[in-house]
Amino acid sequence: MFGQILTAIATPFSEDESVDEDAFATLCRSLIDDGSHGLVVAGTTGEASTLTDEEKIRLCEIAVSEIGDRASIIAGTGSNDTAHSVHLTEAVSGLGVDGVLAVTPYYNRPPRAGLIGHFGAMAAVGLPVVLYNIPGRTSLNMPPDVVCEIAEIDGVVALKQANEDLDETRAIMAGSDLAIYAGNDDLLLPVMELGGAGVISVVSHLVAPQLAAIAEAVESGDPERAAALDAELAGLYSGLFVSTNPILIKAALEMRGQIPSARVRLPLVEATPVERDILRTVLDAQGISATAAG
């Protein structure tokens, strides 16, 4: 649908914490050149919660301009305010994005009818909608029966499932036609084994071809190779989350010279020296080079 390996792209910031548009454009191109099949713009890893609407729209414009003819682009437009989510979805609808990512409304803890109404309103704009179930951040899990009912809404086409309960993922697959994307990197293998579509990834900033190889091994009927490839990345899966995402992926990108700065916006803070040392060890173990300055 959107490709197998979708990178939830980080948002580089300049010294004054404004969006570094040039660095973002360069990162868009390099990620696709390195093997990502598409980008999710202004998602969790892109620090959507501290971006203005204008910044989100501009990031989508840049992504479409830079790689829209080569890869899919999904815009993060969901929030816990339905009217705001619809407004932002409408704002990106004419830019050439291929779909929108719609997170479960957080903090409000809406009931079933509220969830259906929320996602229905976003889908009514006309762009394909990728649901984003991430109970670890929203404190609200959408159970399979609710997801399957939402999946009946015209225009809801996929689910980013950041829920480790594979029985729930299996039930959603059985009860809907949604394309299921692993929402955590370490879920790529089991989700693919269940017949999933791929992953919306953080580590693909660094190892997109390796993730694609895991997916290919599953699809070609070689579970042993898939498991071995996945095991090789286990240290990276865990090492990038020693601190809150996207703190360490931005540090890694800076170390490698892929972005000029690891700056994040408060309330996030940059990686500590200890965290950077851990990260360097993880990168070295994966054979991922880092610059001396990093």
N, C-alpha and C positions, 0 to 999 in steps of 0.2 A: 504493500500500500504506500507507505512513505519511505520504504527501505528498511533494512534490518538494523543497521548500526547508526543510531541517531545520537548526536552529541548535544547534551544540554550545555550550550556554550557559555563560558564565563564572560563577564562584562569588564573589560579593562578600564581603570580610572587613571586620570592624570593626577599631578601633584596636588591640584586644588580639589580633587575628588569629582571633577566633572568627567563625563564619559569620554574616554579616549577613542574617538571615532576612527582615527587612522589605525590604531592598534587593533580595534575590533574588526575592521575590514581585512586587515592582514591575517588575523586569526581565522576568520571565516574561510578565507582562501586556503590557508595551510591545513585546516582540518579536513576539508574536502579533498585536497591533494593527497593527504595522508591516509585516506580510506574511509572517512565517515560518509554515510549515504545521505545524511541530512542533518539539520540543526534545529534545536529547540531554543528559541530566542526569548529572553526575559522569563526564564523559569527560575526554579530555586537556585540553581548554580549560577544563574545570571543576576542574582540578587534583586529579583523582581520587587521584593517588598520595600526596597528603598529607592526604586526608580520611579520617576514621574511618568505620567501617561505620555507626555511629549518625548521623553527619552525612550520609552518602549517603542513608540511608533517610529522614531528615527532609527533605532537599532534594526527594526524590521525592514525599513527602507534600504538601509545599508546592506543587510544580508541578501535581500532580493537582488539588489544591484550587483553585488559581488559574485554570488553563486546560484542565483535563482534559476539559471538555465541549466545547471549541472546537478542540482540536489534539491531535496524537499526542504521547506522551511515551515516550521510550526511556531506560531506566536503564542506566548503565554499571556492570556487575557483574563483568566479567572481570578476571582477574589471572593470575599465573603459578602459582597454587596452585588446583588443581581443587576441592578440598574447600571452600576459602574462597569460590571463585566460585559454587559450588552453594549454599552457605550464604547468600550475599548475594542470589542470585537468588530463593531461597525467601523471604527476608525482604521483598523488594519485590513478591512475587507477588500479595499480597492488597491492594495499595495502589491498583490501577487503572491501572498503567502498561500501555502497549501492546506492549512488547517490551523486550529487553535487548541491550546492545552488548557483544560478547565479543571482547576483543582477543586476538591471537595470544600465547600464553604467552611471556613475555620471559625472558631470562637462561638458563632451563633448556635452551632449544634442543631441544624434544622431537622425536622422530622421527615419521614418518607415523602410526603406530599410536597414539602418545601424543596427537597432535592430534585424531584421530578420537575417542579415548576422552574427552578433555577436553571437546570441544564436545558430544559425545553426552550426557555427564553433565549439562551445563548445560541442554540441550534437554529432558531428561527431566523437568525441573521443570514444564514445561508452558507457559511463555511463549515467544512467537516470538523467535528468536535472530537477531541481525544480526552476522555475522562482521566482524572489523575487522583487515584486513591492512595493517600499517604497518611495513614492514621498516626504514625509517629510524630508528625508535625501538626496535623489538624485536630487530633484527639477524637476523630470520628471516623470509624471504619464503615465503608459501604458494603454490606453483606451481599452475597451473590444474588439473592432474590431481588434486592433493590437495584443492583447494577443491571440485571437482566431486564427489569422493567424499564429502566432508563434507556437501555439499548434499543428498545422499540421505538424511541423517538427518531423521526426522520432526521438524518444528518449526524447522529452520534455513531461514530464508526470504529472507535478504538478505545483501549484502556491502558493507561500506564499504571501497572499494579505494583505498588511499593508495599505490599503486604506479604509477609513470608509464609503465610498459611497456604500451602499448595493445594490443599483440599478445596479452599475457597476459589482459587484460580481455576481448578479443574471444573468446579460447578458452574462458574461463569462461562467457561468454554462450552460446556454441555448445554447451557441454557440460552446462549446468544451467538450471534455471528460476529461479535467484536473481534478485531485484531488485537491480540494481547501483547503488550510490550512489558518486559521486566522493568521495574522501576528502580531496582538496585542492581549494581553490576554483578554481585554474586548470585543473582537469580537468573542470569541469562541462560545458563546451562539447563536448570530444571524447567524453566518456562519453555525453552525450545524443545525439550524432550516431551513436553505436554502438547506441542503443536503450536507454540506461540510464534509471534511475528518477528521478535527481535528484542532490542533493549534501547531504552533512553538512558544514556550513560554519562558518567563523569570520567571514568578512566579512559574512555575513548579519545579524550584529549591527547593521550600519550600512546595508546596501544590499540587503535581501531583495527588494524589488520589482524591482530591476534584474536580479538573478539569475533571478527568475521570468520576466522578459521574455526572457532568453536562452533558457530552456527552452521558452517558448511559441513563440519564433521558429523554433527547430529543429523542433518538432512541427508547426508550420503550413507547413513547407517553405520557409522563408526563410533559407537559410544565410548570405547576405550580411548581413542585419540581425543575425543571431545573432553573427556574427564581429565586426561593428562594435561591438555592445554589449559583447561580451567584451573587446575591445581597450580600450574606455574604462575598464575596471576593472583593467587590467594593473598600473598603478602601485599600486593598493590591494592587489592580490594579493601583490605583492612587499614593499610598504612595511610591512605588518603583521608581516612575518617577518624584519625586520632583526635582531631579537633572538628568543630562544626564545618560542614561543607558550606561555601567553597573556599574556606581559608587555605587549605593545604593544596588544592589543585591550582589556585592562583600562585602560591609560592612555588610549586613545581614548574609552572609555565614561566615564571620569572627566572628561576634557576636555569632553565633551558634556553632562555632568550626568546621565548615565543611571545611574551608580552613585556613591556618595559618595567612594569611595577606590579607588585602583589597587593596593592592597596585594596582595602574593602571599606565599606561605609559602616559607621556605627549604626546599630549596636554590635556589629561584628568588629573584630580587631585582627591585625595581622598575626601570622604564626610567630610563636616565641622562638628564641634561639634553640631551645631544647627540641621543640617540634620540628624545626628545620633540620636539625641533626638527624632526628628519626626519619624524616622524609628523605634526606640524602642517602641514608642507609638503604631505605626501601628502593629508591631509584637505582642505586648502584647494584643491588641484588637482581634487579630486572634488566640490567645492562642499558639503562636509560641514562644518557649523559646529561650532566649539569655543568653549567659554566663555573669557572673558578670564582667569579663574583657572587654566584648564588650561594 
